[in-house]
Amino acid sequence: MAEYRLFSRGDEGTGRRRRSPYMTAAALAIVLFLVVAPEVNEGPAMDPTIKDGQVLVTSKLTHYSIKRKVPEQGKLVILDKVLSLEAADDNIIARVIATDGDHVVIQDGIVTVNDEEYVAPGGIRGAEGEVDVTLTGNEVFLLCDNREEMLDSRDPKLGVVDMRKIKGNVLLRIWPLSKFGKVK
């Protein structure tokens, strides 16, 4: 009668070595799923920085409810759809312009934070509407780069936002490939 063996004497480790790349790939995929997420920008609210239909990679690790870290002024963040449903049909991407303790005034088309005019990267300045608010606690004030769109803290349906509601940060633009890279 023939004796069957799964491994001959010198082959005991080869089965493990063959599975190793697959196990590594699966573990990496799970970690990436938990750490980063794709996001498609819908609409003109972030023009000219991010155009409609561009695909972004967002970081979930910088979720402020986990790290208890205040987002930096100028940081592009994403609000969860649940928070933004009254103001928009999808997640809102906007720029943090002020955090806890800051005083924001929008008057006569000029945006000031703590009595200094706020100018976003790329030279974007000004905004429509009238705002006079001092942020407290975990609040942030968000503005879209297309200041004609009011899918940000100027909209009374959204208002100032509890930073713990921030879903993540924008890291990279991956589509279109001609615009691949970090988003400022």
Summary of the structure (lengths in Angstrom):
residues: 184
radius of gyration: 22.9
end to end distance: 71.9
largest distance: 94.9
contacts: 517
relative contact order: 0.19
helix: 21%
strand: 32%
